[in-house]
Amino acid sequence: MKEIFLQVGDRVGILAEVAEILGNYGINIEAISAYGDGQRGLIRLVTNDSETARRVLERRGYAPQLKEAMVIQMKNRPGELAKYAKKIAAANINIEAVYLLSKTKDTVELIVCADNLDKLKEVL
């Protein structure tokens, strides 16, 4: 799975602009994490077509980066994330980003980006 990572200016309307560009090309956002720190905005997206999303965003002046990501599915209960995070830390894997993909009463699916996804797959 590929994640699209964007560093943008932290300004009013930037998320609407990115979402509209993707929507105009029929690209669906399946998961998103976005925040600003007053200077810059960081947007992480998983879409149904990462290559097309990258191309159209580049054409509009953005500098998207494609990063490898994976989905971790876990039980939806207290302490479950801590259990996974401790296991990942014990393997000396740095988690670069984690955000929600889906949630049901029983399960949670998270998007995870890490410095070593191959090792992460082995650990989990």
N, C-alpha and C positions, 0 to 999 in steps of 0.2 A: 504494500500500500504506500502511496506517496502523499506527503503533506506538502502544501504550498505555504511557504513562509514569506511574509512581506514586512519590511520595515518601511514605515510611511511617516509623514508628518502627523503630529498630534493636533488635528484640527477638526472643527465641526464639519460633519458630512462625509468624512473619508470612508467610513464603513458603508454608508449608503451608496457612495460612488462605486466602490469595489463590488458590492452585491449587485448593483444595477448592471455593471459591465458583464458579470458572469451570467446573470439572468437573461440579458439580451441575447446571449449566445446559447441559451438552453442548458447552461451548466448548473447543476443542482449542488448546493452546499449541504453536505451530509453531517459535518461537524465543524465547529468553529470555536476559537478562543481569540479574544481581542482585548487589548488594553493599551492605555496611554500613560505616560509618565510626565506629561506636561511639555516635553520636548519632542518625543517621537511616539509613534504608535506601532505596536507589533500585532500582526494578524496571522493566525495559523488556521489553515483551512484544509479540510478533506472534501473533495468533490467527486462527482461521478465521472469526471474526465480531467485528470490533472494536467495532461499534456496540452490539451486545448486551452484550459484555464491559464496555464503558464504563457502560452503564445499570445492570447488576447490581452492579458495584463501587460506583457512586454510591449505590445503595440500601442498601448495607452500610456506608456512612459513609466510603468512600474518596473521594479527589478525583483521579480519573484524567484525564490530558490525552491527547488524540489528537494525534499528530504525524505528519507525512508522512515516509515512509521509502522507500528503494528497495533493490533487490537488485543487487549487483555480482557478476558471475561472472568468475572469473579462473583461470588455470592453477594447479595445485597444485605449485608449485616454489619454491625459495629465491629471495628477492628480488622476487617478483611483487607483494606488498603494498607494498613500498617504491616500486616503479615507479608504482603507482596513487596512493599517498599523495603522492609528489612532484608528480605531474601535478595533483592536486587543490590542493595548496599553491601551486603556480605560478599557478593561476587565482584565488588569494586566497579560497578557499572553506574555511570552518571546519567540520571534522568534529566533530559533537557526540557521536556514538556510533557504534561499529562492533562487530558481534558475529556469530558464526557461525550460518548457517542450515543449510548442509549441506556435506558434504565427501565426495569420492570419491578414488580413486587419482589421477585426472587433473584434477579441478576443485574449486574452493572457491566457495561462494556466501556472501556476507556481506550482512547488513542494514546499511545506512548511513543515518544521520540527519545532515543538514548544514544550515547556515544559509541555503543557497540551492540547493535541489534542482533547479530548472530549469536553472541554470547548470551544476550537476554533471552532469546528463543530457547537456548539450551537450558538456562537456569529455570525457566518457567515451564 
